[in-house]
Structures are given as structure tokens and as C-alpha cells.
């Protein structure tokens, strides 16, 4: 028996999380309210919250809102305590209009979502926290770099004639290098001020470019250690691989199937049937950053992968438009990515490539002629600096037959 007088055989917890406080609610397996209380977002507060839940009986499951944001600390504490945690999305607007909005209401709603089976998703693990942190900074650096270049071009439009005629014909990289090395102090008046502004923007662009390179290098190292198979797929670079790992949450087992991963990425068709009409519509939901990563992979393959180009040509011959082809490709790529996420170590070692080539006395020039690639690409493959599963398999087959 609890303080409420109920005989409780199992407890379902729910949490509404905020920056400074968390509100915990408990219900039994019949949906009856057992109690709720507010705690602070500190290690002591998390410990007290878990003790509060255990006072009502054996905790069967714990639904937490915002497991990757305000609820991260509580999620980690609950997992460390051996609790089964589920990720809860915030209540729908229609529910809030009917029931109102408060911390206790949201906490009880989180618990009921677990009890009803609506909240079934396992929260993401902290294995990808390092990748997520670097990816967030890399994304903001790329945006700031683009903004700096746009400002340079916009400022040159209204710059004094001498400055405009000198710098506007230049390409982006040459333009940035020239502006970063100019001497505004040699000019006076408006010309000197404009050159000073342009020089600062160019130096900012160079700094952000170097930051992007460093972040790409660190992301590549982390992803190589986490999931080399993903990085070796055609068209997948460090940024797209990082986003897909963050979306999957470190362990794809939290996703029921490859179809659920496609839905999470917004590439699965959404049923929109009614009555005698059976149809599907394009998904506008899901993780849009992951959808953008799949779009980037599809674009790269459409321009450089032979099989993809043949597929695109056949689809265009059937009258499909580019957006339709992109949707088909992204759905197929999502299926492939899910398999790579589930098998992070399915890439064979590349240590034998250079050794075999040297044992057979094959120069790089002959490999380039046979496989139709470049020497630098072969060298980077052999040293493990570039990962291309399809090409590596083709290279190994050629070496064995040579």
C-alpha cells in the first residue's frame, strides 16, 4: 500500500524537464496517479527524484521528455540506476488545449504515454556526444563562413570604383587571399574604411576555413573509430556520416527497422489514403538535417557513381523528374545506411593492399591504368586516409588476379 491507499504492483514514472527544474510524476499500471514532485537539475536532485519514484514501488519504466536536451542528466542518472527509460515527445496541441498546461500535467502525460505504448523509443546514448558537439560547431562555422563571403560580395557592389574594379573579377579563394593581404592604411577616406572592412571579412573567412578543416579532421578520426563502414560508403563524408550517427543515436537497435530509420530521416512515404482513394504523400517530418545528409549523398552519387548515373538515366527515360528521382535515391540510401549502422565493422582491413602490390612488383602507374583512377587516390586508400568500400573491393580483386 502507498500513501494514496492504492495497492501498487508496478510504477510508471514521467518527467517534465526544464533548465533548472524537473517535475516527476508516478502512476501505477492501471493509470492511477500516485504523486508528483519537483526537483532541481543537479546530481542530488536526480538522486532524490529516483528515490521519490522508488517509494511507490518497483519502477517498471520511466518516460522522460527532452532526453537529448534538458533531460540528459536525468536520463543518464536513471540509466545508471538500472531503470528502463523511454523518450517522450511533448504533448500535442489538441491535448494541451483540452487538459491545460503545467509541469504536473506534462509529467503525468509523459507517464501515461509510456503506459499506453506511445512512448516506445529508447533514448540516444552518450556515445555520440563528442561527434554531436563537433558537428554543431562545424555547422555554425560553415554558416558564418558563407555569411562572410556573402558580405564581401555585397560590399564590393557599392565599394569605390578603384576597389570594385580591382577585386570583383576575382574568384572566391583568390579574392579572399588578396583582400586578407591588402594594406588599407595606404588608403584614406572611404576607400581605406571599405578596404579595412573587406580585409577583416577576408581574415574571418580564412579563420573559419581553417576551423572547418580542423573539425573535419577530428570528425573523421572519431567516425573512423566508431563506424568505419559508414565512412567508406560512396558519397559519405565526415559531416554527413557524423549527422547520420547523431540521428541514429549511437545504437541503431533503438530503431525497430530500416523503415523506421527512413521515417526518422523523413524519406519514408506517409500514407494519405481516405475511402476509396489510396495514396502516399512526401514526408515533411523527421530529422531534416539527416534528410539533408541523404540528399547530399544522393547528389554526389548522381554525379560520380556509374551505377547511380545509369539508374538516373533510366528513370528520366521513364519520365520521372529530378525531385522524384532524389526521393527514390534517398529512400534506397537510407536502407543502405541503416545496414552500415548495424554493422560498423563490416569493412575489411586495407593492410594487405600495399603489401600485395609490392610483392607483385606492380607500380602505381599500372594500377591507375587498370582501375581508371589517380595515383593520389590509390595512395590514400592504401594508407587508410580515404575509405571507399566499393573501390577497395575492386582493387583487392584486381590485385589477386594480377
N, C-alpha and C positions, 0 to 999 in steps of 0.2 A: 504494500500500500504506500502511496505517496501522500504529500501534504494536501493534495486535492481530493483524496479519498478514492482515487481510481486504483484498480489492480492493473499494474502495467507489466507486460511481458517483454516489450521491446520499445525502444525510444528512437524517434527520428528527430534529428536536430536541423535547425535552419539558422542562417546568419545573414544579416543585412550589414554590409561593411561600408565604412567611411574612412577618411584620412586619419581621424583622431579617435574614433569610437567604433565599436562593433556591437550589434544588438543580437542576442542569442535567444532563440525560442525552441521549445521542445513540445512535441506531440507524441502520442502513443500510436501503435499500429492500427488503431481504429479511427485516427484523425482527431482525437480529443486533445484540447490544449492543456498542457501540463504546467507551463510557466515560461516567463521570459525575463531577461535582464540585460542591462547594458554594461560593457566592459571597455577598458582602454586598449589601444593598439600598441601594447608593449608585451615583452615576453611574460611578465607577471600577469597581465590582462588575459593573454591567451591561455595561460595555465589555469587561471580562475574560471575562464569560460568553459574549458573542458571539464573541470571539476563540477561546475554547475550542471552540465548536461548529465554527468555520470550519477548525480544524486537521484535522478528519476529512474534509473535502472540501466540495463545494458543498452548502449548506443549501437543501433544496427547500421545507421547510415547518417551522414552529415552533409547537408546541402549548403553550399557557400556561394554567395553572389560575388562576382568580380575576383575569381581565383587568380587571375593574372595581373591584377592591379591592387586595389585596396585590400583584397582578401588574401594576398600572397602569404603574409606572415601567419595568419590563422590556418591557412591550408597546410603549410609546412609543419606547423605545430600539431595539427590534427593527424597528419600522416605519421609524424614521429610517435604519436600516441597510439598508433595502430588502428585508427578509425578509417572506415570506408568513406571516402569523400567523393561528392558529385558536384559538378559545376552547374550553377543555376543562373539562367538569364533573368533579367529584370521583368517584372510583371507587365503584361500588355496594357495598352492604354484603356481598352474597354474594361478590363478588370479593375484598374485603378479608379475609373470613373464610378464604378458601382460600389467598390469597397472603401475608397478613400486611400490616402497615402500617409503612412507614418512608419517609423522604424519597427515597432512591434508587428504591424500588419505585414510589412515586407518580410520580416523574419519568419513569421508563421507561414506566409505564402511560399517561401523557399522550402520549408519543411514539407508542406503539402505537395509541392512539385516533385520532391523525391518520393513521397509515399504513392503518388498517382502514377509514377513511372515516366513523367515528362522529363525530369532531370536525370538522364542516364549517362551523360558524358563524363568521362574521367578527366580531371584537370590535367593541364600540362605539367610536366616535371621541370625541375630547375636545371636539367642537363643542358638546355639551350639558352640559358640566361646570358652566358657570355656572348653567344652569337647574336642574340637579340639586342644586347647593348651596343655592340659594334655596328650592327645593321642600322639601328636607329640613328646613330651619329653619322654613318656613311650616307644615309638618305638625306639628312638635313644638310650635310656638306655639299652634296650634289645639287640640291636645290639652290643653295646660296651661291655656288659656282655659276650656275646658269643665270641667276639673277644679276650677278656681277657682269657677265658678258652682255646681257641684255641692256644693262645700264650704260656700258661702254658704247655700244652701237647707237643707243638713243642719244647719248651726249654728243657723239660725233655728228649727228644730223644738224645740230644747232651750234656746233663749235665754230670758232673763227675760220675764215676761208683757208688760211695757211695750214692750220691743224687738220681741217677736214680733208683737204686735197692730199695731204701727206699720208694720212693714216687710213682713210676709208677704203682704198683699193686693196688693202692687205687682208690676207686670210686670218682666221682667228688666232692660231698659235703665233704666227709672225707678228700679228697686231699686239698681242699681249706682251711678247718679248720686247718689241720696240717701245711700247708705252712704259713698261717697267724699267727700261734703261734710259728713258729720256731725262732731260735736265730742265725742269720748269723754272728753276732760279734764273736761267739765262733769259727768260721772257718776263715781260711786265704787263700789268693791266689784266684785261680779261683773258688774254692768251695764256699768261702764266697761271692764273687761277684754274682755267679749264684743264691745262696740262697737269697741274697738281692733282686735280680730282681724278683724271684719267689714269695717272700713274698709280695712285692709291688703289683704284679699282683693279688695275692690272696686277699689282702685287698681291691683292687679296685673291684674285683668280689663281695665281701661281701657288699661293699657300694652300688654298683649298684643293688644288690639283694634287699637290704632294700629299695632303691628308688622305685624299681618296685612294691614292696608290698604296699608302701605308695600311689603310683599313682593308683594302682588297687583299693585301698580302697576309694580314692577320686572319681575315676571314677564311682564306684558302687553307691556312695551316689548321685552323680549328675544324673546318669541314673535312679535310683530309683525315684527321684523327677520328672524326665522328662517323662519317659516311662517305668513303672514297668512291663507292659505286655511284652515288648521286652526282658527284663532281665529274665523273668520267662519261656521263651521258652526253650525247650530241646536243650542242647548243646550250648547255647548262654551265654558267659561270659562277664565280663565288657569291655574287649578290643574289642571283636567282636561287641558287642552292640554299643559301642562308635563309631566304624568305620561306622556301618550301619546308625547311626543317623547323623553323619557328611556327609555321602554320600547323604542321603535324604534331608539334608539342613535345618532341623528343622521343616519343614512343608511339608508333602508328597503331599499336594494339588498342589504343583508346578509340580508334575508329572501327566501326563494325565491318566495313568492306571498302573496296576501291570505289564503289558507288558513293559511299558516304564521304570519302575524301574528295571526290569530284564535286559533290554538293557543297562541301565546305569551301572549295575553291570557286564556286559559282559557275561551274561548267556543266552541271547536270541539268537536262531539261526539266522544267517544272510542269506537272500535269495541270491543265486548264480546261478540263472537259466538263460538259454540262448536258444532261439529257441525251439526245441522240448524237451530239457533237463530241468527237474525241480528238483532242489536240493537245499540243505541248507549247509552252512559251519559253523564251530565253530567261534564264535566272538572272535577276538583278541583285541577289543577295550574296552571302558568302564573304570570304576574305578577299577584298578587292586587290590587296597587294599580292596575294597568291595568284589571283586571276591575271594580274599584270605580268607576273613572272612567267606563267604558262604562255601568255601572249608573246612575250619576248622570245621564249624558246621556239615557239611556232614560227615566228618571223625569221629567226636565224636559220632554221631548218629549211624554210621555203626558199632561202637564197643560196644555201651551201650544201644541203644534203640531197644526193641524187634521188634516193627513193621518195623523199618528200616532194621534190620537184616533179617527178613523174606522176605522183598521186594528184598534185595540184593541177597539172595539165589535164589529167583525165577528168577531174571534177569540173574544170572550166569548160571542157568539151561537152559535159552534160548540162551546161547552163547554170551552174552554181556561181554565186557572187563571191567576192573575197571575204566579206563578213561571214557568210555561211561556211566557207572553207576553213576560216580561222576557228569557228566554233567546233567543227568536226575534229580538227587537229588538236585543239586544246583538250577535248574530251579524251582523245586517244593518248595524249601525252600525260594527262592526269592518271590514266590507268598504268602507264609505264612507270611514272614517278612513284606511285604507291608501292609497286613491286620492289623498286630500288630502296624505298624507305624501310620495307620489311626485311630486306636482305642487304644490310650495309656492307657486308664483307664478301660480296659475290664477285669482286674483281680479282682476277688472277695477278700474281706478282709479276713485275716487269724486270726483275733482276736478271732473268735469263736472256733478255733480248740482246743487250750489248755483248755479253759473253759469247752467245751463239754466233753473232755476226762476225766477231773477231776470230773465233775458232774456224769459221769457214772462209776467212780472209775476204770478206765482202766489204768493199768501200762504200761510204755513204752515197757516193755518186750513183752506184749501181742500184741501191735501194730506192733512191729518188726516181730514177728512170722506170723502175719496175712498178712502183706504187703511185707514181704521179703526185708527189708531194715535194716539200722543200727539205733541205738539209737541217735547217734550224728546227723544223717540226719533228724530224726523226730524233735529233739530239735531245730535245726537251722531253720527248716520250721516253727515251732510254734513261734519262736522269731523273724521271719522276716529277718533272716540273709542269708537264701538261698531261692530262688524263683524258683519253679518248678510247672508250671500250671497244667500239666497232673497229677503229683503225688498228688498235693494238692486237686484236684477234686476227685481223687480216695480215698484219706484219708478222706475227708469230707463224701463221700458216705458210706464208711465203718463205720464211727462214727455214722452216723444217723441210720444205720441198726443194729449196735451192741446192 
